[in-house]
Amino acid sequence: MILFCVPFAGGGTEAFDGWREALAPVAEVRVARLPGRGTRYGEPLVDSMPALVEDLAAQCEDLSRGPFALLGYSFGSYAAHALALRLAERGRVARRLFVGGSRSPHLPPLGPARHLMRDAELMAELRAMNGTAPEVLASAELMAMYLPILRADFRVAETYPPTATPAPCPLTVFGASRDAFVPTADLSAWSRLGGDDTEVRVYDGDHFVIRSERPLICRAVRAHLLLDALNTAS
């Protein structure tokens, strides 16, 4: 089983540090390598969902050889859902789609578009989200590199037209009880895109609960993947 993960806006492979160890040997964790960061630093940034999905689909070429699941967090949830739909069109249906830390994509946009914010406004949003290290926020050099990446990711999500297309596979949703950016009701609205067995898990934490409650979240993901494997085998 392969679990292909898409990080939050501005994130890279480090967003899922510790997941490989936590999910072995149930799943081989792969993290999307997005343009403009990590090993793809210097490549042109992608700023539309269709272009991002094609890039991600190219990274998933070998998933037809065995079972796989998809997981996305925050911005990555929209991308993972869109990727699940694209792969299903090609006859490759994920065993499960995990989404977390985002409003359902069928809901209309909420609040000002972050990709249009001035640098100072965007940095204030980052401080409020509590997901960027203070030393990074304090470094003009680092922020000069990071803000364009972040702004491109936000543009992908914020210019993606609302969609109510159901997930082509079982859906599991997770988020945080104290997420100031994703109300629990908007998180739970993902259920409209899933079947009757859609599960919504809410953990104690803020928007970056994926870090603060990683052991609990990984345990739940692992349990779902094991159960899906058993159900498929029976």
C-alpha positions as CSV (number, residue, x, y, z in Angstrom):
1,M,0.0,0.0,0.0
2,I,1.3,3.5,-0.9
3,L,0.0,6.6,0.9
4,F,0.6,9.6,-1.3
5,C,0.5,12.8,0.7
6,V,0.1,16.5,-0.4
7,P,1.3,19.1,2.2
8,F,-0.2,22.3,3.4
9,A,0.4,25.6,1.6
10,G,4.1,26.5,1.5
11,G,5.0,23.0,2.8
12,G,7.4,20.4,1.4
13,T,8.3,16.9,2.3
14,E,9.2,18.0,5.8
15,A,5.5,18.5,6.5
16,F,5.2,14.7,6.9
17,D,8.4,14.1,8.9
18,G,7.9,11.0,11.1
19,W,5.0,9.6,9.1
20,R,7.1,6.9,7.3
21,E,8.1,5.4,10.6
22,A,4.6,5.7,12.1
23,L,2.9,4.0,9.3
24,A,5.4,1.3,8.5
25,P,4.9,-1.5,7.5
26,V,1.2,-0.8,6.8
27,A,2.0,1.8,4.2
28,E,4.8,3.3,2.2
29,V,4.5,7.0,2.7
30,R,5.3,9.2,-0.3
31,V,5.2,13.0,-0.1
32,A,4.4,15.1,-3.2
33,R,7.4,17.1,-4.4
34,L,6.0,20.4,-5.4
35,P,7.6,22.9,-7.7
36,G,9.7,25.7,-6.3
37,R,10.8,24.0,-3.1
38,G,13.1,21.2,-1.9
39,T,14.6,19.2,-4.7
40,R,12.6,21.3,-7.2
41,Y,13.7,24.6,-5.9
42,G,14.2,27.0,-8.8
43,E,11.4,25.4,-11.0
44,P,8.5,27.7,-11.9
45,L,5.8,27.8,-9.3
46,V,2.4,26.3,-10.2
47,D,-0.5,28.7,-9.5
48,S,-3.6,26.8,-10.9
49,M,-5.3,23.6,-9.8
50,P,-5.4,21.9,-13.2
51,A,-1.6,22.4,-13.6
52,L,-0.9,21.2,-10.1
53,V,-3.1,18.1,-10.6
54,E,-1.3,17.2,-13.8
55,D,2.1,17.6,-12.0
56,L,0.9,15.4,-9.1
57,A,-0.6,12.8,-11.4
58,A,2.7,12.5,-13.2
59,Q,4.2,11.6,-9.8
60,C,1.6,8.9,-9.3
61,E,2.3,7.0,-12.6
62,D,3.2,3.8,-10.8
63,L,0.2,3.7,-8.5
64,S,-1.7,1.5,-10.9
65,R,0.5,-1.5,-9.9
66,G,-1.1,-1.9,-6.5
67,P,-3.4,-0.4,-3.8
68,F,-2.9,3.2,-2.8
69,A,-4.5,6.0,-0.7
70,L,-4.3,9.8,-0.9
71,L,-4.0,12.3,1.9
72,G,-3.9,16.1,1.9
73,Y,-3.8,18.7,4.6
74,S,-5.2,22.2,4.4
75,F,-4.4,23.5,0.8
76,G,-3.3,19.9,0.2
77,S,-6.8,18.6,0.9
78,Y,-8.2,20.4,-2.2
79,A,-5.3,19.1,-4.3
80,A,-5.7,15.5,-3.0
81,H,-9.4,15.5,-3.8
82,A,-8.8,16.9,-7.3
83,L,-6.1,14.4,-7.8
84,A,-8.4,11.5,-6.7
85,L,-10.9,12.6,-9.3
86,R,-8.2,12.9,-12.0
87,L,-6.8,9.4,-11.3
88,A,-10.2,7.9,-11.2
89,E,-10.9,9.2,-14.7
90,R,-7.8,7.2,-15.7
91,G,-9.1,4.1,-14.1
92,R,-7.0,4.3,-10.9
93,V,-9.3,4.6,-7.9
94,A,-7.7,5.2,-4.5
95,R,-8.6,2.9,-1.7
96,R,-9.3,5.9,0.6
97,L,-9.0,9.7,0.5
98,F,-7.9,11.4,3.8
99,V,-8.5,15.2,4.0
100,G,-7.7,17.5,6.9
101,G,-7.6,21.1,8.0
102,S,-9.7,22.6,5.2
103,R,-13.2,23.7,4.4
104,S,-15.1,21.4,2.0
105,P,-14.3,22.4,-1.6
106,H,-18.0,22.8,-2.4
107,L,-18.3,25.8,-0.1
108,P,-17.9,29.3,-1.5
109,P,-14.7,31.3,-0.6
110,L,-14.6,32.7,2.9
111,G,-12.7,35.9,3.8
112,P,-10.2,37.9,1.8
113,A,-8.0,36.1,-0.8
114,R,-4.6,35.5,0.8
115,H,-2.8,35.3,-2.5
116,L,-3.7,39.0,-3.1
117,M,-2.6,40.2,0.4
118,R,0.4,42.5,0.8
119,D,3.5,40.9,2.3
120,A,2.8,42.4,5.8
121,E,-0.8,41.1,5.7
122,L,0.3,37.6,4.7
123,M,2.9,37.5,7.4
124,A,0.3,38.5,9.9
125,E,-1.8,35.5,8.7
126,L,1.2,33.2,9.1
127,R,1.7,34.4,12.7
128,A,-2.0,33.8,13.5
129,M,-1.9,30.3,12.0
130,N,1.0,29.4,14.3
131,G,2.7,27.2,11.8
132,T,5.8,29.2,10.8
133,A,8.8,29.3,13.1
134,P,9.4,32.8,14.6
135,E,13.0,32.8,13.4
136,V,11.7,32.3,9.8
137,L,9.2,35.1,10.1
138,A,12.0,37.4,11.4
139,S,14.3,36.6,8.5
140,A,13.8,39.0,5.5
141,E,15.9,36.7,3.4
142,L,13.9,33.6,4.2
143,M,10.6,35.3,3.8
144,A,11.6,36.7,0.4
145,M,12.0,33.1,-0.8
146,Y,9.0,31.7,1.1
147,L,6.2,34.2,0.5
148,P,6.1,33.7,-3.3
149,I,5.7,29.9,-2.8
150,L,3.0,30.5,-0.2
151,R,1.2,33.0,-2.4
152,A,1.2,30.6,-5.4
153,D,-0.2,27.8,-3.3
154,F,-2.9,30.0,-1.9
155,R,-3.7,31.1,-5.5
156,V,-4.2,27.5,-6.5
157,A,-6.8,26.9,-3.7
158,E,-8.5,30.3,-3.9
159,T,-9.0,30.3,-7.7
160,Y,-10.2,26.7,-7.7
161,P,-14.0,26.9,-8.5
162,P,-16.2,25.3,-5.8
163,T,-16.9,21.7,-6.6
164,A,-19.3,19.2,-5.2
165,T,-18.1,16.2,-7.1
166,P,-18.1,13.3,-4.7
167,A,-14.9,11.5,-3.8
168,P,-14.5,8.4,-5.9
169,C,-13.6,6.3,-2.8
170,P,-14.2,6.2,0.9
171,L,-13.5,9.5,2.6
172,T,-12.0,10.3,6.1
173,V,-11.9,13.9,7.3
174,F,-9.9,15.3,10.3
175,G,-9.3,18.7,11.8
176,A,-9.0,20.7,15.0
177,S,-11.4,21.9,17.6
178,R,-9.6,25.3,17.9
179,D,-8.9,26.0,14.3
180,A,-9.6,29.6,13.8
181,F,-9.5,29.3,10.0
182,V,-11.6,26.2,9.5
183,P,-14.8,26.1,11.6
184,T,-15.9,22.6,12.6
185,A,-19.1,22.9,10.6
186,D,-17.1,23.7,7.4
187,L,-14.8,20.8,8.0
188,S,-17.7,18.5,8.6
189,A,-19.3,19.7,5.3
190,W,-16.8,17.4,3.5
191,S,-19.4,14.6,4.4
192,R,-21.4,15.8,1.4
193,L,-18.7,14.6,-0.9
194,G,-18.4,11.2,0.8
195,G,-20.6,8.1,1.4
196,D,-22.6,7.2,4.4
197,D,-19.5,5.8,6.1
198,T,-17.6,9.1,5.9
199,E,-15.9,9.8,9.2
200,V,-15.0,13.2,10.6
201,R,-12.4,13.2,13.4
202,V,-11.8,16.4,15.4
203,Y,-8.7,16.6,17.5
204,D,-7.8,19.2,20.2
205,G,-5.5,21.8,18.7
206,D,-5.2,24.7,16.3
207,H,-4.8,24.8,12.5
208,F,-1.5,22.9,12.7
209,V,-3.0,20.0,14.6
210,I,-1.3,17.7,12.0
211,R,1.9,18.5,13.9
212,S,0.7,18.7,17.5
213,E,-1.4,15.5,17.3
214,R,0.7,13.6,14.7
215,P,0.8,10.3,16.8
216,L,-3.0,10.2,17.1
217,I,-3.6,11.2,13.5
218,C,-1.1,8.6,12.2
219,R,-2.7,5.9,14.4
220,A,-6.1,6.7,13.0
221,V,-4.8,6.7,9.4
222,R,-3.0,3.4,10.0
223,A,-6.1,1.8,11.4
224,H,-8.2,2.9,8.4
225,L,-5.6,1.5,6.0
226,L,-5.5,-1.8,7.8
227,L,-9.2,-2.1,7.9
228,D,-9.5,-1.3,4.2
229,A,-6.9,-3.9,3.4
230,L,-8.9,-6.5,5.4
231,N,-12.2,-5.6,3.8
232,T,-10.6,-5.8,0.3
233,A,-9.1,-9.2,1.1
234,S,-12.3,-10.7,2.5
